[in-house]
Amino acid sequence: MDPVQLRVVIVGGGVAGPALAIALAKTGRPIVTTILEATQPDHDIGTYFTLQDNGVAALKTLGAYEAVALEGYETKRALMYNDRGAVLADINFSGSITVRRSRVNCILSEQATAAGCSVRYGARVARIEEDNREGAVDPVVAVLDDGERVGCDVLVGADGIRSSVRAVIDAAAPKGGSYTGLLNHAGEGPVPAGLEIAPERWHMFFGRQAFFLYHLTTRGTVLWGINEPSAEMMTRERRSAKTEDEWREHFVGLFEGDNGPMQAIIRGSKVDLAGDNTCDMESVGTWSRGRLVLMGDAVHAPSPTSGQGGSMALEDALVLAMCLRDHAGANFENPSRAFAAYEANRRERVEKIVANGRKMSQSKMPGAIGRRIRDLMMPLLFKLVDFEKKGAWITQARIDWDTPLPVNGPCKSAPWWKFGWASQA
Ligand SMILES: Cc1cc2nc3c(=O)[nH]c(=O)nc-3n(C[C@H](O)[C@H](O)[C@H](O)COP(=O)(O)OP(=O)(O)OC[C@H]3O[C@@H](n4cnc5c(N)ncnc54)[C@H](O)[C@@H]3O)c2cc1C
């Protein structure tokens, strides 16, 4: 008799969805996956992000690291400066790569396809139907906005911070993220004449009005981003009220009087992103219900300042696939047990990372007194505290693909618990 197959529909082809498809193929179990992604693939849109050590380790386990690394830039350190250009801290970031997010999405989707997943673009899920009758042929159906019905045994919401699958699982779940009080802007341009940029690191400026970071690329250009404190959220109308030139002038004005290359970099650049609201999502009470489950930003979105959202999505993919491999039963008769094990092994870690990211976002918005205190305290703190060691629970946690995860989550008395989470049973 043929083994019982598990048909998995994944809503969302960002980072989390295709990573899960690759991981499910890697389990070697008879799992058939389909990704339904609303948009069309585009290698060259949007901003860059940095995948830290833990995300890179997850990429390596998925077998996708080499392809992603070819498209990205090594990031070994992060240098922090105050508004007068004095170095406040120099942080080790080794093992990280900075890469355009859309390229990661495309590479992972290509690898998911190569692993046998059907990746369907332009397939927006409009509604989800459930059939809880014993022996139902399609216990879950994803209905696309053109009316097409895609049946499956398990449906995964990897549909981002504004997830619609989340509301189907729990109508009381958060509708979207909370605004962190920062607007996000980004661009790329040539290195200004006369400016020497140390490679393989983020340079981060705590300006008086806004935060600026930049990174040299191997193409000889410079990538940059701005976090601008703003009590009011950006609206579509406000965003489109300014032309690209006007946005550029606005950004230049944010760094008036600060000592650094910010204005020169911005003046020569193309603006890729202007007026994006920076959000995070602290806690989602219900991660799964029956045959539906959430992952990635759909269930825990740390603020971009944490630099961990993409890495968390990659870790989720491995852990969810391992739990379906090991805890769903010989004939996949108990997916909800696998989902409970996945949540038990993930929730505490990801919620701590979101909370951490929220604190980091606030450090970008101090007033004049806060800035002076920060300038005095930060160099001292970095001398006294080993931040690399302190952050090891985030970046040094590793998933041991070959060892089944404990169904009730990690045992906190184990020595590896200091990393906040680990895979050993
Ligand atoms: C400005 C910024 C900077 C960031 N910097 C970093 C960083 O440095 N490091 C880091 O690790 N993370 C960073 N992040 C976070 C990171 O980008 C996200 O955490 C990560 O992309 C989440 O991946 P995801 O697959 O869960 O969600 P997404 O990437 O949002 O993908 C969700 C997908 O679902 C699709 N979708 C939604 N609804 C439907 C539907 N109904 N039907 C079909 N498809 C649907 C969407 O089109 C989308 O492609 C940053 C985020 C931002 C905004």
The ligand as an SDF file (V2000), in Angstrom:
LIG
                    3D

 53 58  0  0  0  0  0  0  0  0999 V2000
   12.2860   47.6360    6.7470 C   0  0  0  0  0  0  0  0  0  0  0  0
   12.4890   46.2570    7.2660 C   0  0  0  0  0  0  0  0  0  0  0  0
   13.7640   45.8360    7.5870 C   0  0  0  0  0  0  0  0  0  0  0  0
   13.9790   44.5400    8.0530 C   0  0  0  0  0  0  0  0  0  0  0  0
   15.2380   44.1370    8.3590 N   0  0  0  0  0  0  0  0  0  0  0  0
   15.4470   42.8710    8.7710 C   0  0  0  0  0  0  0  0  0  0  0  0
   16.7630   42.4040    9.0230 C   0  0  0  0  0  0  0  0  0  0  0  0
   17.7490   43.1270    8.9020 O   0  0  0  0  0  0  0  0  0  0  0  0
   16.9320   41.1100    9.3680 N   0  0  0  0  0  0  0  0  0  0  0  0
   15.8660   40.2540    9.4900 C   0  0  0  0  0  0  0  0  0  0  0  0
   16.0680   39.0740    9.7920 O   0  0  0  0  0  0  0  0  0  0  0  0
   14.5980   40.6710    9.2730 N   0  0  0  0  0  0  0  0  0  0  0  0
   14.3770   41.9490    8.9130 C   0  0  0  0  0  0  0  0  0  0  0  0
   13.1060   42.3700    8.6610 N   0  0  0  0  0  0  0  0  0  0  0  0
   11.9910   41.4450    8.8930 C   0  0  0  0  0  0  0  0  0  0  0  0
   11.8280   40.4330    7.7600 C   0  0  0  0  0  0  0  0  0  0  0  0
   11.8130   41.0730    6.5160 O   0  0  0  0  0  0  0  0  0  0  0  0
   10.5400   39.6580    7.9890 C   0  0  0  0  0  0  0  0  0  0  0  0
   10.5150   39.1880    9.3100 O   0  0  0  0  0  0  0  0  0  0  0  0
   10.4310   38.4760    7.0450 C   0  0  0  0  0  0  0  0  0  0  0  0
   10.4350   38.9410    5.7130 O   0  0  0  0  0  0  0  0  0  0  0  0
    9.1640   37.6890    7.3510 C   0  0  0  0  0  0  0  0  0  0  0  0
    8.9940   36.7180    6.3580 O   0  0  0  0  0  0  0  0  0  0  0  0
    7.5720   36.0400    6.1540 P   0  0  0  0  0  0  0  0  0  0  0  0
    7.7700   35.0790    5.0420 O   0  0  0  0  0  0  0  0  0  0  0  0
    7.0530   35.5660    7.4520 O   0  0  0  0  0  0  0  0  0  0  0  0
    6.6040   37.2170    5.7200 O   0  0  0  0  0  0  0  0  0  0  0  0
    6.6310   38.1070    4.4030 P   0  0  0  0  0  0  0  0  0  0  0  0
    8.0110   38.2780    3.9130 O   0  0  0  0  0  0  0  0  0  0  0  0
    5.8370   39.3200    4.7200 O   0  0  0  0  0  0  0  0  0  0  0  0
    5.8700   37.2170    3.3130 O   0  0  0  0  0  0  0  0  0  0  0  0
    4.4740   37.0400    3.3510 C   0  0  0  0  0  0  0  0  0  0  0  0
    4.0150   36.7170    1.9400 C   0  0  0  0  0  0  0  0  0  0  0  0
    2.6530   36.3410    1.9690 O   0  0  0  0  0  0  0  0  0  0  0  0
    2.0260   36.8480    0.8150 C   0  0  0  0  0  0  0  0  0  0  0  0
    0.5860   36.9190    1.1060 N   0  0  0  0  0  0  0  0  0  0  0  0
   -0.0410   37.6840    2.0290 C   0  0  0  0  0  0  0  0  0  0  0  0
   -1.3650   37.4550    2.0160 N   0  0  0  0  0  0  0  0  0  0  0  0
   -1.5840   36.5150    1.0630 C   0  0  0  0  0  0  0  0  0  0  0  0
   -2.7550   35.8710    0.5720 C   0  0  0  0  0  0  0  0  0  0  0  0
   -3.9660   36.1450    1.0620 N   0  0  0  0  0  0  0  0  0  0  0  0
   -2.6330   34.9430   -0.4100 N   0  0  0  0  0  0  0  0  0  0  0  0
   -1.3980   34.6400   -0.9240 C   0  0  0  0  0  0  0  0  0  0  0  0
   -0.2570   35.2500   -0.5080 N   0  0  0  0  0  0  0  0  0  0  0  0
   -0.3480   36.1630    0.4860 C   0  0  0  0  0  0  0  0  0  0  0  0
    2.6660   38.2050    0.6140 C   0  0  0  0  0  0  0  0  0  0  0  0
    2.5190   38.6540   -0.7160 O   0  0  0  0  0  0  0  0  0  0  0  0
    4.1170   37.9070    0.9870 C   0  0  0  0  0  0  0  0  0  0  0  0
    4.8850   37.5420   -0.1320 O   0  0  0  0  0  0  0  0  0  0  0  0
   12.8740   43.6660    8.2140 C   0  0  0  0  0  0  0  0  0  0  0  0
   11.5810   44.0850    7.8880 C   0  0  0  0  0  0  0  0  0  0  0  0
   11.3840   45.3760    7.4340 C   0  0  0  0  0  0  0  0  0  0  0  0
    9.9700   45.8270    7.1130 C   0  0  0  0  0  0  0  0  0  0  0  0
  1  2  1  0
  2  3  1  0
  2 52  2  0
  3  4  2  0
  4  5  1  0
  4 50  1  0
  5  6  2  0
  6  7  1  0
  6 13  1  0
  7  8  2  0
  7  9  1  0
  9 10  1  0
 10 11  2  0
 10 12  1  0
 12 13  2  0
 13 14  1  0
 14 15  1  0
 14 50  1  0
 15 16  1  0
 16 17  1  0
 16 18  1  0
 18 19  1  0
 18 20  1  0
 20 21  1  0
 20 22  1  0
 22 23  1  0
 23 24  1  0
 24 25  2  0
 24 26  1  0
 24 27  1  0
 27 28  1  0
 28 29  2  0
 28 30  1  0
 28 31  1  0
 31 32  1  0
 32 33  1  0
 33 34  1  0
 33 48  1  0
 34 35  1  0
 35 36  1  0
 35 46  1  0
 36 37  1  0
 36 45  1  0
 37 38  2  0
 38 39  1  0
 39 40  1  0
 39 45  2  0
 40 41  1  0
 40 42  2  0
 42 43  1  0
 43 44  2  0
 44 45  1  0
 46 47  1  0
 46 48  1  0
 48 49  1  0
 50 51  2  0
 51 52  1  0
 52 53  1  0
M  END
$$$$
